[in-house]
């Protein structure tokens, strides 16, 4: 853990603390950092899955099925 002095948006910090029920600014910042990192990692995993599905032709198959169902309504 490193000690860093930064300017933080007070309104955003207040919102994070209220929504998450954390008690300290440090907890709020760490929570927000972990949340952001997890969201980015999740988005990267999803992107990799879509790329694999595209390679297998699954995306195009799903799009064709969707269009067929849409037109049959």
mmCIF file of the N, C-alpha and C atoms, coordinates in Angstrom:
data_MODEL
# 
_entry.id   MODEL 
# 
loop_
_atom_site.group_PDB 
_atom_site.id 
_atom_site.type_symbol 
_atom_site.label_atom_id 
_atom_site.label_alt_id 
_atom_site.label_comp_id 
_atom_site.label_asym_id 
_atom_site.label_entity_id 
_atom_site.label_seq_id 
_atom_site.pdbx_PDB_ins_code 
_atom_site.Cartn_x 
_atom_site.Cartn_y 
_atom_site.Cartn_z 
_atom_site.occupancy 
_atom_site.B_iso_or_equiv 
_atom_site.pdbx_formal_charge 
_atom_site.auth_seq_id 
_atom_site.auth_comp_id 
_atom_site.auth_asym_id 
_atom_site.auth_atom_id 
_atom_site.pdbx_PDB_model_num 
ATOM 1   N N  . UNK A 1 1  ? 0.855   -1.169  0.000   1.00 0.00 ? 1  UNK A N  1 
ATOM 2   C CA . UNK A 1 1  ? 0.000   0.000   0.000   1.00 0.00 ? 1  UNK A CA 1 
ATOM 3   C C  . UNK A 1 1  ? 0.897   1.228   0.000   1.00 0.00 ? 1  UNK A C  1 
ATOM 4   N N  . UNK A 1 2  ? 0.514   2.194   -0.804  1.00 0.00 ? 2  UNK A N  1 
ATOM 5   C CA . UNK A 1 2  ? 1.317   3.412   -0.881  1.00 0.00 ? 2  UNK A CA 1 
ATOM 6   C C  . UNK A 1 2  ? 0.513   4.607   -0.378  1.00 0.00 ? 2  UNK A C  1 
ATOM 7   N N  . UNK A 1 3  ? 1.227   5.575   0.108   1.00 0.00 ? 3  UNK A N  1 
ATOM 8   C CA . UNK A 1 3  ? 0.611   6.815   0.557   1.00 0.00 ? 3  UNK A CA 1 
ATOM 9   C C  . UNK A 1 3  ? 0.695   7.802   -0.593  1.00 0.00 ? 3  UNK A C  1 
ATOM 10  N N  . UNK A 1 4  ? -0.472  8.355   -0.984  1.00 0.00 ? 4  UNK A N  1 
ATOM 11  C CA . UNK A 1 4  ? -0.543  9.272   -2.112  1.00 0.00 ? 4  UNK A CA 1 
ATOM 12  C C  . UNK A 1 4  ? -1.444  10.437  -1.752  1.00 0.00 ? 4  UNK A C  1 
ATOM 13  N N  . UNK A 1 5  ? -1.017  11.607  -2.083  1.00 0.00 ? 5  UNK A N  1 
ATOM 14  C CA . UNK A 1 5  ? -1.835  12.780  -1.843  1.00 0.00 ? 5  UNK A CA 1 
ATOM 15  C C  . UNK A 1 5  ? -2.431  13.214  -3.176  1.00 0.00 ? 5  UNK A C  1 
ATOM 16  N N  . UNK A 1 6  ? -3.782  13.222  -3.250  1.00 0.00 ? 6  UNK A N  1 
ATOM 17  C CA . UNK A 1 6  ? -4.462  13.591  -4.486  1.00 0.00 ? 6  UNK A CA 1 
ATOM 18  C C  . UNK A 1 6  ? -5.685  14.436  -4.167  1.00 0.00 ? 6  UNK A C  1 
ATOM 19  N N  . UNK A 1 7  ? -6.125  15.189  -5.171  1.00 0.00 ? 7  UNK A N  1 
ATOM 20  C CA . UNK A 1 7  ? -7.380  15.924  -5.051  1.00 0.00 ? 7  UNK A CA 1 
ATOM 21  C C  . UNK A 1 7  ? -8.496  15.008  -5.521  1.00 0.00 ? 7  UNK A C  1 
ATOM 22  N N  . UNK A 1 8  ? -9.536  14.886  -4.712  1.00 0.00 ? 8  UNK A N  1 
ATOM 23  C CA . UNK A 1 8  ? -10.655 13.996  -5.026  1.00 0.00 ? 8  UNK A CA 1 
ATOM 24  C C  . UNK A 1 8  ? -11.936 14.814  -5.071  1.00 0.00 ? 8  UNK A C  1 
ATOM 25  N N  . UNK A 1 9  ? -12.781 14.494  -6.016  1.00 0.00 ? 9  UNK A N  1 
ATOM 26  C CA . UNK A 1 9  ? -14.088 15.129  -6.143  1.00 0.00 ? 9  UNK A CA 1 
ATOM 27  C C  . UNK A 1 9  ? -14.888 14.837  -4.869  1.00 0.00 ? 9  UNK A C  1 
ATOM 28  N N  . UNK A 1 10 ? -15.138 15.865  -4.066  1.00 0.00 ? 10 UNK A N  1 
ATOM 29  C CA . UNK A 1 10 ? -15.813 15.684  -2.775  1.00 0.00 ? 10 UNK A CA 1 
ATOM 30  C C  . UNK A 1 10 ? -17.225 15.137  -2.933  1.00 0.00 ? 10 UNK A C  1 
ATOM 31  N N  . UNK A 1 11 ? -17.946 15.598  -3.952  1.00 0.00 ? 11 UNK A N  1 
ATOM 32  C CA . UNK A 1 11 ? -19.312 15.108  -4.161  1.00 0.00 ? 11 UNK A CA 1 
ATOM 33  C C  . UNK A 1 11 ? -19.318 13.622  -4.507  1.00 0.00 ? 11 UNK A C  1 
ATOM 34  N N  . UNK A 1 12 ? -18.415 13.214  -5.392  1.00 0.00 ? 12 UNK A N  1 
ATOM 35  C CA . UNK A 1 12 ? -18.333 11.797  -5.773  1.00 0.00 ? 12 UNK A CA 1 
ATOM 36  C C  . UNK A 1 12 ? -17.937 10.947  -4.571  1.00 0.00 ? 12 UNK A C  1 
ATOM 37  N N  . UNK A 1 13 ? -16.989 11.429  -3.803  1.00 0.00 ? 13 UNK A N  1 
ATOM 38  C CA . UNK A 1 13 ? -16.549 10.703  -2.616  1.00 0.00 ? 13 UNK A CA 1 
ATOM 39  C C  . UNK A 1 13 ? -17.691 10.566  -1.617  1.00 0.00 ? 13 UNK A C  1 
ATOM 40  N N  . UNK A 1 14 ? -18.421 11.632  -1.412  1.00 0.00 ? 14 UNK A N  1 
ATOM 41  C CA . UNK A 1 14 ? -19.564 11.606  -0.494  1.00 0.00 ? 14 UNK A CA 1 
ATOM 42  C C  . UNK A 1 14 ? -20.617 10.596  -0.958  1.00 0.00 ? 14 UNK A C  1 
ATOM 43  N N  . UNK A 1 15 ? -20.875 10.568  -2.263  1.00 0.00 ? 15 UNK A N  1 
ATOM 44  C CA . UNK A 1 15 ? -21.856 9.628   -2.814  1.00 0.00 ? 15 UNK A CA 1 
ATOM 45  C C  . UNK A 1 15 ? -21.411 8.185   -2.608  1.00 0.00 ? 15 UNK A C  1 
ATOM 46  N N  . UNK A 1 16 ? -20.128 7.911   -2.885  1.00 0.00 ? 16 UNK A N  1 
ATOM 47  C CA . UNK A 1 16 ? -19.613 6.555   -2.691  1.00 0.00 ? 16 UNK A CA 1 
ATOM 48  C C  . UNK A 1 16 ? -19.736 6.138   -1.230  1.00 0.00 ? 16 UNK A C  1 
ATOM 49  N N  . UNK A 1 17 ? -19.378 7.038   -0.345  1.00 0.00 ? 17 UNK A N  1 
ATOM 50  C CA . UNK A 1 17 ? -19.440 6.707   1.080   1.00 0.00 ? 17 UNK A CA 1 
ATOM 51  C C  . UNK A 1 17 ? -20.873 6.456   1.523   1.00 0.00 ? 17 UNK A C  1 
ATOM 52  N N  . UNK A 1 18 ? -21.813 7.255   1.039   1.00 0.00 ? 18 UNK A N  1 
ATOM 53  C CA . UNK A 1 18 ? -23.211 7.080   1.423   1.00 0.00 ? 18 UNK A CA 1 
ATOM 54  C C  . UNK A 1 18 ? -23.790 5.789   0.846   1.00 0.00 ? 18 UNK A C  1 
ATOM 55  N N  . UNK A 1 19 ? -23.500 5.520   -0.414  1.00 0.00 ? 19 UNK A N  1 
ATOM 56  C CA . UNK A 1 19 ? -24.052 4.329   -1.065  1.00 0.00 ? 19 UNK A CA 1 
ATOM 57  C C  . UNK A 1 19 ? -23.451 3.037   -0.534  1.00 0.00 ? 19 UNK A C  1 
ATOM 58  N N  . UNK A 1 20 ? -22.175 3.067   -0.231  1.00 0.00 ? 20 UNK A N  1 
ATOM 59  C CA . UNK A 1 20 ? -21.497 1.842   0.194   1.00 0.00 ? 20 UNK A CA 1 
ATOM 60  C C  . UNK A 1 20 ? -21.483 1.652   1.705   1.00 0.00 ? 20 UNK A C  1 
ATOM 61  N N  . UNK A 1 21 ? -21.834 2.699   2.425   1.00 0.00 ? 21 UNK A N  1 
ATOM 62  C CA . UNK A 1 21 ? -21.851 2.663   3.897   1.00 0.00 ? 21 UNK A CA 1 
ATOM 63  C C  . UNK A 1 21 ? -20.464 2.473   4.509   1.00 0.00 ? 21 UNK A C  1 
ATOM 64  N N  . UNK A 1 22 ? -19.412 2.845   3.749   1.00 0.00 ? 22 UNK A N  1 
ATOM 65  C CA . UNK A 1 22 ? -18.072 2.792   4.339   1.00 0.00 ? 22 UNK A CA 1 
ATOM 66  C C  . UNK A 1 22 ? -17.905 4.010   5.241   1.00 0.00 ? 22 UNK A C  1 
ATOM 67  N N  . UNK A 1 23 ? -16.965 3.925   6.144   1.00 0.00 ? 23 UNK A N  1 
ATOM 68  C CA . UNK A 1 23 ? -16.817 4.981   7.147   1.00 0.00 ? 23 UNK A CA 1 
ATOM 69  C C  . UNK A 1 23 ? -15.669 5.943   6.866   1.00 0.00 ? 23 UNK A C  1 
ATOM 70  N N  . UNK A 1 24 ? -14.712 5.507   6.061   1.00 0.00 ? 24 UNK A N  1 
ATOM 71  C CA . UNK A 1 24 ? -13.557 6.379   5.838   1.00 0.00 ? 24 UNK A CA 1 
ATOM 72  C C  . UNK A 1 24 ? -13.380 6.675   4.346   1.00 0.00 ? 24 UNK A C  1 
ATOM 73  N N  . UNK A 1 25 ? -12.683 7.763   4.078   1.00 0.00 ? 25 UNK A N  1 
ATOM 74  C CA . UNK A 1 25 ? -12.373 8.125   2.696   1.00 0.00 ? 25 UNK A CA 1 
ATOM 75  C C  . UNK A 1 25 ? -11.492 7.048   2.064   1.00 0.00 ? 25 UNK A C  1 
ATOM 76  N N  . UNK A 1 26 ? -10.565 6.536   2.841   1.00 0.00 ? 26 UNK A N  1 
ATOM 77  C CA . UNK A 1 26 ? -9.666  5.490   2.350   1.00 0.00 ? 26 UNK A CA 1 
ATOM 78  C C  . UNK A 1 26 ? -10.468 4.272   1.893   1.00 0.00 ? 26 UNK A C  1 
ATOM 79  N N  . UNK A 1 27 ? -11.425 3.842   2.700   1.00 0.00 ? 27 UNK A N  1 
ATOM 80  C CA . UNK A 1 27 ? -12.261 2.700   2.314   1.00 0.00 ? 27 UNK A CA 1 
ATOM 81  C C  . UNK A 1 27 ? -13.028 2.999   1.030   1.00 0.00 ? 27 UNK A C  1 
ATOM 82  N N  . UNK A 1 28 ? -13.557 4.204   0.927   1.00 0.00 ? 28 UNK A N  1 
ATOM 83  C CA . UNK A 1 28 ? -14.341 4.580   -0.249  1.00 0.00 ? 28 UNK A CA 1 
ATOM 84  C C  . UNK A 1 28 ? -13.482 4.569   -1.509  1.00 0.00 ? 28 UNK A C  1 
ATOM 85  N N  . UNK A 1 29 ? -12.288 5.143   -1.426  1.00 0.00 ? 29 UNK A N  1 
ATOM 86  C CA . UNK A 1 29 ? -11.402 5.183   -2.593  1.00 0.00 ? 29 UNK A CA 1 
ATOM 87  C C  . UNK A 1 29 ? -10.971 3.773   -2.977  1.00 0.00 ? 29 UNK A C  1 
ATOM 88  N N  . UNK A 1 30 ? -10.589 2.952   -2.002  1.00 0.00 ? 30 UNK A N  1 
ATOM 89  C CA . UNK A 1 30 ? -10.179 1.583   -2.297  1.00 0.00 ? 30 UNK A CA 1 
ATOM 90  C C  . UNK A 1 30 ? -11.330 0.774   -2.894  1.00 0.00 ? 30 UNK A C  1 
ATOM 91  N N  . UNK A 1 31 ? -12.524 0.970   -2.359  1.00 0.00 ? 31 UNK A N  1 
ATOM 92  C CA . UNK A 1 31 ? -13.695 0.283   -2.892  1.00 0.00 ? 31 UNK A CA 1 
ATOM 93  C C  . UNK A 1 31 ? -13.932 0.680   -4.346  1.00 0.00 ? 31 UNK A C  1 
ATOM 94  N N  . UNK A 1 32 ? -13.866 1.967   -4.625  1.00 0.00 ? 32 UNK A N  1 
ATOM 95  C CA . UNK A 1 32 ? -14.079 2.452   -5.987  1.00 0.00 ? 32 UNK A CA 1 
ATOM 96  C C  . UNK A 1 32 ? -13.003 1.927   -6.937  1.00 0.00 ? 32 UNK A C  1 
ATOM 97  N N  . UNK A 1 33 ? -11.773 1.894   -6.495  1.00 0.00 ? 33 UNK A N  1 
ATOM 98  C CA . UNK A 1 33 ? -10.687 1.383   -7.335  1.00 0.00 ? 33 UNK A CA 1 
ATOM 99  C C  . UNK A 1 33 ? -10.877 -0.100  -7.639  1.00 0.00 ? 33 UNK A C  1 
ATOM 100 N N  . UNK A 1 34 ? -11.219 -0.874  -6.621  1.00 0.00 ? 34 UNK A N  1 
ATOM 101 C CA . UNK A 1 34 ? -11.453 -2.308  -6.828  1.00 0.00 ? 34 UNK A CA 1 
ATOM 102 C C  . UNK A 1 34 ? -12.651 -2.534  -7.749  1.00 0.00 ? 34 UNK A C  1 
ATOM 103 N N  . UNK A 1 35 ? -13.706 -1.771  -7.539  1.00 0.00 ? 35 UNK A N  1 
ATOM 104 C CA . UNK A 1 35 ? -14.904 -1.899  -8.369  1.00 0.00 ? 35 UNK A CA 1 
ATOM 105 C C  . UNK A 1 35 ? -14.564 -1.613  -9.829  1.00 0.00 ? 35 UNK A C  1 
ATOM 106 N N  . UNK A 1 36 ? -13.841 -0.539  -10.075 1.00 0.00 ? 36 UNK A N  1 
ATOM 107 C CA . UNK A 1 36 ? -13.470 -0.165  -11.442 1.00 0.00 ? 36 UNK A CA 1 
ATOM 108 C C  . UNK A 1 36 ? -12.616 -1.261  -12.086 1.00 0.00 ? 36 UNK A C  1 
ATOM 109 N N  . UNK A 1 37 ? -11.625 -1.738  -11.356 1.00 0.00 ? 37 UNK A N  1 
ATOM 110 C CA . UNK A 1 37 ? -10.742 -2.771  -11.900 1.00 0.00 ? 37 UNK A CA 1 
ATOM 111 C C  . UNK A 1 37 ? -11.527 -4.034  -12.227 1.00 0.00 ? 37 UNK A C  1 
ATOM 112 N N  . UNK A 1 38 ? -12.427 -4.428  -11.344 1.00 0.00 ? 38 UNK A N  1 
ATOM 113 C CA . UNK A 1 38 ? -13.234 -5.625  -11.581 1.00 0.00 ? 38 UNK A CA 1 
ATOM 114 C C  . UNK A 1 38 ? -14.142 -5.454  -12.797 1.00 0.00 ? 38 UNK A C  1 
ATOM 115 N N  . UNK A 1 39 ? -14.731 -4.280  -12.944 1.00 0.00 ? 39 UNK A N  1 
ATOM 116 C CA . UNK A 1 39 ? -15.597 -4.025  -14.100 1.00 0.00 ? 39 UNK A CA 1 
ATOM 117 C C  . UNK A 1 39 ? -14.806 -4.092  -15.403 1.00 0.00 ? 39 UNK A C  1 
ATOM 118 N N  . UNK A 1 40 ? -13.616 -3.536  -15.420 1.00 0.00 ? 40 UNK A N  1 
ATOM 119 C CA . UNK A 1 40 ? -12.786 -3.563  -16.622 1.00 0.00 ? 40 UNK A CA 1 
ATOM 120 C C  . UNK A 1 40 ? -12.340 -4.989  -16.946 1.00 0.00 ? 40 UNK A C  1 
ATOM 121 N N  . UNK A 1 41 ? -11.978 -5.753  -15.920 1.00 0.00 ? 41 UNK A N  1 
ATOM 122 C CA . UNK A 1 41 ? -11.580 -7.146  -16.135 1.00 0.00 ? 41 UNK A CA 1 
ATOM 123 C C  . UNK A 1 41 ? -12.754 -7.961  -16.656 1.00 0.00 ? 41 UNK A C  1 
ATOM 124 N N  . UNK A 1 42 ? -13.944 -7.723  -16.108 1.00 0.00 ? 42 UNK A N  1 
ATOM 125 C CA . UNK A 1 42 ? -15.144 -8.422  -16.556 1.00 0.00 ? 42 UNK A CA 1 
ATOM 126 C C  . UNK A 1 42 ? -15.452 -8.076  -18.013 1.00 0.00 ? 42 UNK A C  1 
ATOM 127 N N  . UNK A 1 43 ? -15.347 -6.812  -18.366 1.00 0.00 ? 43 UNK A N  1 
ATOM 128 C CA . UNK A 1 43 ? -15.596 -6.391  -19.745 1.00 0.00 ? 43 UNK A CA 1 
ATOM 129 C C  . UNK A 1 43 ? -14.600 -7.054  -20.696 1.00 0.00 ? 43 UNK A C  1 
ATOM 130 N N  . UNK A 1 44 ? -13.352 -7.181  -20.279 1.00 0.00 ? 44 UNK A N  1 
ATOM 131 C CA . UNK A 1 44 ? -12.340 -7.827  -21.116 1.00 0.00 ? 44 UNK A CA 1 
ATOM 132 C C  . UNK A 1 44 ? -12.656 -9.310  -21.296 1.00 0.00 ? 44 UNK A C  1 
ATOM 133 N N  . UNK A 1 45 ? -13.104 -9.975  -20.219 1.00 0.00 ? 45 UNK A N  1 
ATOM 134 C CA . UNK A 1 45 ? -13.477 -11.394 -20.333 1.00 0.00 ? 45 UNK A CA 1 
ATOM 135 C C  . UNK A 1 45 ? -14.650 -11.572 -21.274 1.00 0.00 ? 45 UNK A C  1 
ATOM 136 N N  . UNK A 1 46 ? -15.656 -10.718 -21.159 1.00 0.00 ? 46 UNK A N  1 
ATOM 137 C CA . UNK A 1 46 ? -16.828 -10.801 -22.035 1.00 0.00 ? 46 UNK A CA 1 
ATOM 138 C C  . UNK A 1 46 ? -16.416 -10.575 -23.482 1.00 0.00 ? 46 UNK A C  1 
ATOM 139 N N  . UNK A 1 47 ? -15.554 -9.614  -23.709 1.00 0.00 ? 47 UNK A N  1 
ATOM 140 C CA . UNK A 1 47 ? -15.073 -9.330  -25.060 1.00 0.00 ? 47 UNK A CA 1 
ATOM 141 C C  . UNK A 1 47 ? -14.358 -10.546 -25.646 1.00 0.00 ? 47 UNK A C  1 
ATOM 142 N N  . UNK A 1 48 ? -13.525 -11.206 -24.832 1.00 0.00 ? 48 UNK A N  1 
ATOM 143 C CA . UNK A 1 48 ? -12.835 -12.410 -25.309 1.00 0.00 ? 48 UNK A CA 1 
ATOM 144 C C  . UNK A 1 48 ? -13.825 -13.505 -25.666 1.00 0.00 ? 48 UNK A C  1 
ATOM 145 N N  . UNK A 1 49 ? -14.892 -13.661 -24.864 1.00 0.00 ? 49 UNK A N  1 
ATOM 146 C CA . UNK A 1 49 ? -15.908 -14.675 -25.157 1.00 0.00 ? 49 UNK A CA 1 
ATOM 147 C C  . UNK A 1 49 ? -16.610 -14.373 -26.475 1.00 0.00 ? 49 UNK A C  1 
ATOM 148 N N  . UNK A 1 50 ? -16.940 -13.105 -26.711 1.00 0.00 ? 50 UNK A N  1 
ATOM 149 C CA . UNK A 1 50 ? -17.593 -12.731 -27.963 1.00 0.00 ? 50 UNK A CA 1 
ATOM 150 C C  . UNK A 1 50 ? -16.667 -12.972 -29.157 1.00 0.00 ? 50 UNK A C  1 
ATOM 151 N N  . UNK A 1 51 ? -15.382 -12.698 -28.990 1.00 0.00 ? 51 UNK A N  1 
ATOM 152 C CA . UNK A 1 51 ? -14.438 -12.951 -30.081 1.00 0.00 ? 51 UNK A CA 1 
ATOM 153 C C  . UNK A 1 51 ? -14.366 -14.439 -30.400 1.00 0.00 ? 51 UNK A C  1 
ATOM 154 N N  . UNK A 1 52 ? -14.323 -15.270 -29.355 1.00 0.00 ? 52 UNK A N  1 
ATOM 155 C CA . UNK A 1 52 ? -14.321 -16.725 -29.586 1.00 0.00 ? 52 UNK A CA 1 
ATOM 156 C C  . UNK A 1 52 ? -15.601 -17.166 -30.268 1.00 0.00 ? 52 UNK A C  1 
ATOM 157 N N  . UNK A 1 53 ? -16.730 -16.647 -29.802 1.00 0.00 ? 53 UNK A N  1 
ATOM 158 C CA . UNK A 1 53 ? -18.016 -17.009 -30.395 1.00 0.00 ? 53 UNK A CA 1 
ATOM 159 C C  . UNK A 1 53 ? -18.073 -16.577 -31.856 1.00 0.00 ? 53 UNK A C  1 
ATOM 160 N N  . UNK A 1 54 ? -17.508 -15.411 -32.155 1.00 0.00 ? 54 UNK A N  1 
ATOM 161 C CA . UNK A 1 54 ? -17.482 -14.934 -33.541 1.00 0.00 ? 54 UNK A CA 1 
ATOM 162 C C  . UNK A 1 54 ? -16.631 -15.872 -34.406 1.00 0.00 ? 54 UNK A C  1 
ATOM 163 N N  . UNK A 1 55 ? -15.511 -16.330 -33.856 1.00 0.00 ? 55 UNK A N  1 
ATOM 164 C CA . UNK A 1 55 ? -14.656 -17.265 -34.595 1.00 0.00 ? 55 UNK A CA 1 
ATOM 165 C C  . UNK A 1 55 ? -15.394 -18.572 -34.887 1.00 0.00 ? 55 UNK A C  1 
ATOM 166 N N  . UNK A 1 56 ? -16.252 -19.003 -33.982 1.00 0.00 ? 56 UNK A N  1 
ATOM 167 C CA . UNK A 1 56 ? -16.993 -20.252 -34.163 1.00 0.00 ? 56 UNK A CA 1 
ATOM 168 C C  . UNK A 1 56 ? -18.227 -20.056 -35.035 1.00 0.00 ? 56 UNK A C  1 
ATOM 169 N N  . UNK A 1 57 ? -18.570 -18.799 -35.328 1.00 0.00 ? 57 UNK A N  1 
ATOM 170 C CA . UNK A 1 57 ? -19.768 -18.529 -36.108 1.00 0.00 ? 57 UNK A CA 1 
ATOM 171 C C  . UNK A 1 57 ? -21.021 -18.435 -35.265 1.00 0.00 ? 57 UNK A C  1 
ATOM 172 N N  . UNK A 1 58 ? -20.866 -18.522 -33.957 1.00 0.00 ? 58 UNK A N  1 
ATOM 173 C CA . UNK A 1 58 ? -22.027 -18.520 -33.058 1.00 0.00 ? 58 UNK A CA 1 
ATOM 174 C C  . UNK A 1 58 ? -22.753 -17.182 -33.055 1.00 0.00 ? 58 UNK A C  1 
ATOM 175 N N  . UNK A 1 59 ? -22.028 -16.091 -33.196 1.00 0.00 ? 59 UNK A N  1 
ATOM 176 C CA . UNK A 1 59 ? -22.656 -14.769 -33.172 1.00 0.00 ? 59 UNK A CA 1 
ATOM 177 C C  . UNK A 1 59 ? -23.566 -14.608 -34.389 1.00 0.00 ? 59 UNK A C  1 
ATOM 178 N N  . UNK A 1 60 ? -23.055 -14.990 -35.547 1.00 0.00 ? 60 UNK A N  1 
ATOM 179 C CA . UNK A 1 60 ? -23.865 -14.884 -36.765 1.00 0.00 ? 60 UNK A CA 1 
ATOM 180 C C  . UNK A 1 60 ? -25.087 -15.793 -36.686 1.00 0.00 ? 60 UNK A C  1 
ATOM 181 N N  . UNK A 1 61 ? -24.917 -17.006 -36.138 1.00 0.00 ? 61 UNK A N  1 
ATOM 182 C CA . UNK A 1 61 ? -26.051 -17.924 -35.972 1.00 0.00 ? 61 UNK A CA 1 
ATOM 183 C C  . UNK A 1 61 ? -27.106 -17.314 -35.061 1.00 0.00 ? 61 UNK A C  1 
ATOM 184 N N  . UNK A 1 62 ? -26.665 -16.716 -33.968 1.00 0.00 ? 62 UNK A N  1 
ATOM 185 C CA . UNK A 1 62 ? -27.599 -16.093 -33.029 1.00 0.00 ? 62 UNK A CA 1 
ATOM 186 C C  . UNK A 1 62 ? -28.311 -14.912 -33.679 1.00 0.00 ? 62 UNK A C  1 
ATOM 187 N N  . UNK A 1 63 ? -27.582 -14.145 -34.473 1.00 0.00 ? 63 UNK A N  1 
ATOM 188 C CA . UNK A 1 63 ? -28.207 -13.006 -35.164 1.00 0.00 ? 63 UNK A CA 1 
ATOM 189 C C  . UNK A 1 63 ? -29.243 -13.477 -36.169 1.00 0.00 ? 63 UNK A C  1 
ATOM 190 N N  . UNK A 1 64 ? -28.940 -14.554 -36.903 1.00 0.00 ? 64 UNK A N  1 
ATOM 191 C CA . UNK A 1 64 ? -29.901 -15.108 -37.861 1.00 0.00 ? 64 UNK A CA 1 
ATOM 192 C C  . UNK A 1 64 ? -31.158 -15.608 -37.148 1.00 0.00 ? 64 UNK A C  1 
ATOM 193 N N  . UNK A 1 65 ? -30.971 -16.313 -36.039 1.00 0.00 ? 65 UNK A N  1 
ATOM 194 C CA . UNK A 1 65 ? -32.118 -16.798 -35.267 1.00 0.00 ? 65 UNK A CA 1 
ATOM 195 C C  . UNK A 1 65 ? -32.970 -15.639 -34.766 1.00 0.00 ? 65 UNK A C  1 
ATOM 196 N N  . UNK A 1 66 ? -32.319 -14.617 -34.278 1.00 0.00 ? 66 UNK A N  1 
ATOM 197 C CA . UNK A 1 66 ? -33.028 -13.445 -33.763 1.00 0.00 ? 66 UNK A CA 1 
ATOM 198 C C  . UNK A 1 66 ? -33.847 -12.785 -34.873 1.00 0.00 ? 66 UNK A C  1 
ATOM 199 N N  . UNK A 1 67 ? -33.232 -12.615 -36.033 1.00 0.00 ? 67 UNK A N  1 
ATOM 200 C CA . UNK A 1 67 ? -33.944 -11.996 -37.157 1.00 0.00 ? 67 UNK A CA 1 
ATOM 201 C C  . UNK A 1 67 ? -35.118 -12.858 -37.600 1.00 0.00 ? 67 UNK A C  1 
ATOM 202 N N  . UNK A 1 68 ? -34.932 -14.166 -37.636 1.00 0.00 ? 68 UNK A N  1 
ATOM 203 C CA . UNK A 1 68 ? -36.014 -15.075 -38.030 1.00 0.00 ? 68 UNK A CA 1 
ATOM 204 C C  . UNK A 1 68 ? -37.170 -14.986 -37.051 1.00 0.00 ? 68 UNK A C  1 
ATOM 205 N N  . UNK A 1 69 ? -36.854 -14.962 -35.749 1.00 0.00 ? 69 UNK A N  1 
ATOM 206 C CA . UNK A 1 69 ? -37.911 -14.847 -34.733 1.00 0.00 ? 69 UNK A CA 1 
ATOM 207 C C  . UNK A 1 69 ? -38.609 -13.492 -34.834 1.00 0.00 ? 69 UNK A C  1 
ATOM 208 N N  . UNK A 1 70 ? -37.852 -12.470 -35.088 1.00 0.00 ? 70 UNK A N  1 
ATOM 209 C CA . UNK A 1 70 ? -38.394 -11.111 -35.191 1.00 0.00 ? 70 UNK A CA 1 
ATOM 210 C C  . UNK A 1 70 ? -39.365 -11.003 -36.372 1.00 0.00 ? 70 UNK A C  1 
ATOM 211 N N  . UNK A 1 71 ? -39.009 -11.597 -37.487 1.00 0.00 ? 71 UNK A N  1 
ATOM 212 C CA . UNK A 1 71 ? -39.849 -11.516 -38.688 1.00 0.00 ? 71 UNK A CA 1 
ATOM 213 C C  . UNK A 1 71 ? -41.055 -12.451 -38.615 1.00 0.00 ? 71 UNK A C  1 
ATOM 214 N N  . UNK A 1 72 ? -41.001 -13.467 -37.752 1.00 0.00 ? 72 UNK A N  1 
ATOM 215 C CA . UNK A 1 72 ? -42.126 -14.399 -37.652 1.00 0.00 ? 72 UNK A CA 1 
ATOM 216 C C  . UNK A 1 72 ? -43.238 -13.878 -36.738 1.00 0.00 ? 72 UNK A C  1 
ATOM 217 N N  . UNK A 1 73 ? -43.000 -12.782 -36.061 1.00 0.00 ? 73 UNK A N  1 
ATOM 218 C CA . UNK A 1 73 ? -43.989 -12.231 -35.121 1.00 0.00 ? 73 UNK A CA 1 
ATOM 219 C C  . UNK A 1 73 ? -45.072 -11.497 -35.837 1.00 0.00 ? 73 UNK A C  1 
# 
